[in-house]
Amino acid sequence: MIDMFKGTSFRDSGNSKGPILIFIHGLGLNKDVWQWQLPALERHYRLFTYDLWGHGESAHPEELPSLSLFSEQLRTLMDHNGFKKVTLIGFSLGGMIARRAAQDMPERLHRLVILNSPHERTTAAQAAIVARVEQARLEGPAATVEAALGRWFTDTYRLANPEIMVLVRSWILANKKSFYYKNYRVLADGIDEIIGPKPPIACPTLVITGDEDFGNGPEMATRIADEIKGSEVVIMKGLRHMALIEGQDRINRHITEFLWKN
């Protein structure tokens, strides 16, 4: 069942008596992107998915989006639902928000799972994403969606699964032109907030990416993990950015094993 609280759309499912897992989606997506993970976890865990500000069925905030604003949205949801301590699972921008939240409320985090999320970019890579933000500002999400699908999925998977491309494309195109670029800018510029986290992230952490993820690859995953003592890194071969869809069985296994160990 989907609920709404102070402009945020969320879904609470799974085992109501189990440990709480909160899933944070990436830029331009929505809570439905986790549909490939939830069945593998619903027996043992309480599963909480929600739409970030300006995404899916959630409202557009009056303030300019930032990692801190998204972290506060998460805290508000946790307070509303009585969640004292949780595990955060964040994909891409969601992984950035999870790291921001780990700094803002470390006492409320049990574990952290960071999927295909960025660290500090090279000058060329930063220039490229800033250019995409500007393109989105001028032309809307339609201007960048096809190139994004090419970066996110391998060619073989993309050609063999046109229905998945239609679905993911529809999620991106549902974003309003007047606001999408503002959220995109958080992905581009927010990284400075979470490099060298203070206080240091101390909870058990799993960092996963694909070896063909052009914007959030193995080097970035390793650098994220280097900043979190005792964290684990998994590099999934033959996968790009959308490993949670294309490599769903493998990524679910890694997440499940990590949760059981910690």
C-alpha positions in Angstrom: 0.0 0.0 0.0 1.3 3.5 -0.9 1.0 6.2 1.7 1.8 9.9 1.7 3.3 12.1 4.5 4.1 15.8 4.1 4.4 15.5 0.3 6.5 12.3 0.3 5.0 9.1 -1.3 6.2 5.9 0.4 5.5 2.2 0.5 5.9 0.0 3.6 6.0 -3.8 2.9 7.7 -7.1 3.8 8.0 -8.6 7.2 6.6 -6.0 9.7 8.6 -7.5 12.5 11.9 -7.7 10.7 14.9 -5.3 10.6 14.1 -2.2 8.6 15.6 -1.6 5.2 15.1 1.8 3.6 15.8 2.0 -0.2 16.8 5.3 -1.8 16.5 5.4 -5.6 18.6 7.4 -8.1 18.1 10.5 -10.2 15.0 10.6 -12.3 13.7 7.3 -11.0 11.2 6.4 -8.3 10.5 3.8 -5.7 9.4 1.2 -8.3 13.0 0.7 -9.4 13.5 -1.6 -6.4 10.9 -4.1 -7.6 13.7 -6.5 -8.6 15.2 -6.5 -5.1 12.1 -6.6 -2.8 11.0 -10.2 -3.4 14.4 -11.5 -2.4 14.2 -9.7 1.0 10.5 -9.5 1.9 10.5 -12.7 4.0 13.0 -11.5 6.6 12.9 -7.7 6.4 10.6 -4.7 6.7 11.0 -2.9 3.4 10.5 0.8 3.0 10.7 2.5 -0.4 9.9 6.2 -1.1 10.1 8.8 -3.8 12.7 11.5 -3.4 11.5 15.2 -3.6 10.6 16.0 -7.2 10.4 12.4 -8.2 7.6 9.9 -8.8 4.5 10.8 -6.7 6.3 13.0 -4.2 6.0 16.8 -4.2 8.5 19.4 -5.5 10.1 21.1 -2.5 10.1 24.9 -2.2 13.8 24.9 -1.4 16.5 24.2 -3.9 17.4 20.4 -3.7 20.6 19.4 -2.0 21.9 16.3 -0.3 21.2 17.9 3.1 17.5 18.5 2.0 17.2 14.9 0.9 18.7 13.7 4.2 16.2 15.7 6.1 13.4 14.2 4.0 14.6 10.8 5.1 14.9 11.8 8.7 11.3 13.1 8.7 10.0 9.8 7.2 12.0 7.8 9.8 10.5 9.9 12.7 7.0 9.7 11.2 7.2 5.9 11.0 8.9 5.4 14.4 12.1 4.0 12.9 14.9 4.3 15.5 17.6 2.4 13.6 17.7 1.3 10.0 19.8 0.0 7.1 20.0 2.3 4.1 20.4 0.9 0.6 21.1 3.7 -1.9 21.6 3.6 -5.6 23.6 6.3 -7.5 22.2 9.6 -6.2 20.5 7.5 -3.5 24.0 6.3 -2.4 25.1 9.9 -2.0 22.0 10.7 0.1 22.7 7.6 2.2 26.3 8.8 2.9 25.0 12.3 3.7 22.5 10.7 6.2 25.3 8.6 7.7 27.0 11.9 8.6 23.8 13.6 9.8 22.4 10.8 12.0 25.1 8.1 12.5 23.4 6.9 15.7 20.4 5.8 13.6 22.2 3.7 11.0 22.7 0.0 11.4 24.2 -0.8 8.1 24.9 0.9 4.7 24.7 -0.5 1.2 26.0 1.8 -1.6 25.2 0.8 -5.2 26.8 2.4 -8.3 27.4 5.7 -6.6 30.0 8.4 -7.4 33.1 9.7 -5.6 35.2 12.7 -6.7 35.3 12.9 -10.5 38.1 13.8 -12.9 38.0 17.3 -14.4 36.7 15.8 -17.7 34.0 13.7 -16.1 32.8 16.6 -14.0 32.6 18.8 -17.1 30.6 16.1 -18.9 28.0 15.8 -16.1 27.7 19.6 -15.8 27.1 19.8 -19.5 24.3 17.2 -19.2 22.7 19.3 -16.4 22.7 22.3 -18.7 21.2 20.2 -21.5 18.5 19.0 -19.1 17.8 22.6 -18.0 17.4 23.8 -21.6 15.6 20.8 -23.1 14.3 18.6 -20.3 14.8 14.9 -19.5 14.1 13.8 -23.1 17.4 15.4 -24.1 19.5 13.0 -22.1 17.5 9.9 -21.6 18.7 7.9 -24.7 22.3 8.5 -23.9 21.6 7.5 -20.3 20.1 4.2 -21.3 23.3 3.5 -23.3 25.5 4.2 -20.2 23.2 2.3 -17.8 22.7 -1.0 -19.7 25.0 -3.2 -21.7 24.2 -3.2 -25.4 23.3 -6.9 -25.3 20.8 -6.4 -22.5 19.3 -3.3 -24.0 18.6 -4.9 -27.3 17.2 -8.1 -25.7 14.9 -6.3 -23.2 13.0 -3.5 -25.0 10.2 -3.6 -22.5 12.6 -2.7 -19.7 13.9 0.2 -21.8 10.3 1.5 -22.3 9.7 1.3 -18.5 12.9 3.1 -17.4 12.5 5.7 -20.2 9.0 6.4 -19.0 10.2 7.0 -15.5 12.8 9.5 -16.7 10.4 11.3 -19.0 7.8 11.7 -16.2 10.1 14.2 -14.5 9.1 17.9 -15.0 11.5 19.9 -17.2 11.3 22.9 -14.8 12.7 20.8 -11.9 14.6 17.8 -13.2 17.8 19.7 -13.8 17.7 21.0 -10.2 17.8 17.4 -8.9 20.4 16.6 -11.6 22.6 19.4 -10.2 22.7 17.6 -6.9 24.2 14.6 -8.5 26.7 16.8 -10.3 27.7 19.1 -7.4 26.8 17.3 -4.2 29.8 15.1 -4.1 31.8 17.7 -2.1 29.5 17.2 0.8 30.4 13.6 1.3 34.1 13.2 0.4 36.1 12.5 3.6 32.9 12.1 5.7 32.9 13.8 9.1 32.2 12.2 11.4 33.7 9.1 9.7 31.1 6.5 8.7 31.5 3.6 11.2 28.6 1.2 10.5 29.1 -2.0 8.4 29.1 -0.9 4.8 28.9 -2.7 1.4 29.9 -0.9 -1.8 29.0 -2.4 -5.1 29.5 -1.3 -8.7 29.8 -2.7 -12.2 33.2 -2.9 -13.9 31.6 -1.2 -17.0 29.9 1.6 -15.0 31.4 4.5 -16.8 30.5 7.2 -14.3 30.7 5.3 -11.0 33.2 2.5 -11.7 35.6 0.3 -9.6 38.0 3.1 -8.8 35.2 5.2 -7.3 33.8 2.3 -5.4 37.2 1.6 -3.9 37.7 5.2 -2.9 34.3 5.3 -1.2 35.3 2.1 0.7 38.7 3.5 1.6 36.9 6.2 3.6 34.8 3.7 5.6 36.7 1.5 7.9 36.0 -2.2 7.5 33.8 -1.8 4.5 33.4 -4.4 1.7 33.7 -3.8 -2.0 32.2 -5.9 -4.8 32.9 -5.3 -8.4 30.4 -7.0 -10.7 31.8 -8.1 -14.0 30.0 -7.3 -17.3 27.6 -4.8 -15.8 27.1 -1.0 -16.2 25.2 1.4 -14.1 21.8 -0.4 -13.8 23.2 -3.5 -12.1 20.2 -3.7 -9.8 18.1 -4.5 -12.9 20.4 -6.2 -15.4 22.3 -8.1 -12.7 19.5 -8.5 -10.2 20.2 -12.0 -9.1 23.9 -11.4 -8.5 23.3 -8.1 -6.7 20.5 -9.5 -4.6 22.8 -12.4 -3.5 25.6 -9.9 -2.5 23.1 -7.8 -0.5 21.5 -10.7 1.2 24.8 -12.2 2.2 26.0 -8.9 3.6 22.8 -8.4 5.6 23.1 -11.9 7.1 26.7 -11.4 8.1 26.1 -8.0 9.8 
